[in-house]
Amino acid sequence: MTVSGNCHKIRTALILLDQQFEWIEVDTRKGETKTSEFLKINPNGKIPVLQLEDGTNIPESNAILYYLTRDTPLFSKDLLEQTRILEWLFFEQYSHEPFVAVNRWLMKYAADGRENSSVLENNHIKGNKAFSVMEDHLRGKNFFVGERLTIADIALYAYSHVAEDGGFSFDGFPNVRRWLENVRSFPKMISIPR
Ligand SMILES: N[C@@H](CCC(=O)N[C@@H](CS)C(=O)NCC(=O)O)C(=O)O
């Protein structure tokens, strides 16, 4: 789905790597990830899924990023850098996406999403905690790992660059704002249409 940050990660990596691909739009709002046909592709009922030509299906956006980039400069050959990249991918999935992405979903797409103010408030606090961790890490740095764009940046950019749709502000996070601008201006980088 084009507006999904998790799907945006995959489109970004494929474009940066100049890979040919077919994009099949699957709309979660219409229940298209819960049909028996889709559940055969991903029993967890979620997008994105990378489908290989031999019929193999790979779900989980950050696993797909690894699969696509493992032998390219968007990953790393160095064990410590690989580990740092994984560290930020796990951070993104546990401490960032569940709050930053979910508030965007609730505020922009869910029919009654603005009604549950205690969930929005809790997610806002935890999302800002994630941005403060990123802010400290990015002091004096242009990228998350190794001073070049890697899948750590691609994964964190996906929901950060549209976080304002979920009520987040970068006024208190100048390093995050600078990093966002830096990633946005990377050749061939794409943004989610707003
Ligand atoms: N951990 C998964 C999360 C995937 C995910 O939450 N996908 C959403 C769209 S962004 C989805 O398919 N939601 C439908 C549902 O949960 O019913 C990943 O990184 O790929």
The ligand as a Gaussian input file, in Angstrom:
#p B3LYP/6-31G(d) Opt

LIG

0 1
 N        6.306000      -5.786000      11.429000
 C        5.636000      -5.674000      10.164000
 C        4.439000      -4.743000      10.319000
 C        3.601000      -4.736000       9.071000
 C        2.319000      -3.946000       9.253000
 O        1.902000      -3.582000      10.369000
 N        1.680000      -3.706000       8.118000
 C        0.422000      -3.005000       8.125000
 C        0.431000      -1.938000       7.048000
 S        1.704000      -0.762000       7.373000
 C       -0.688000      -3.981000       7.821000
 O       -0.561000      -4.805000       6.951000
 N       -1.792000      -3.877000       8.551000
 C       -2.924000      -4.684000       8.331000
 C       -3.373000      -5.402000       9.562000
 O       -2.636000      -5.456000      10.540000
 O       -4.496000      -5.878000       9.531000
 C        6.582000      -5.153000       9.082000
 O        7.523000      -4.420000       9.438000
 O        6.410000      -5.487000       7.904000

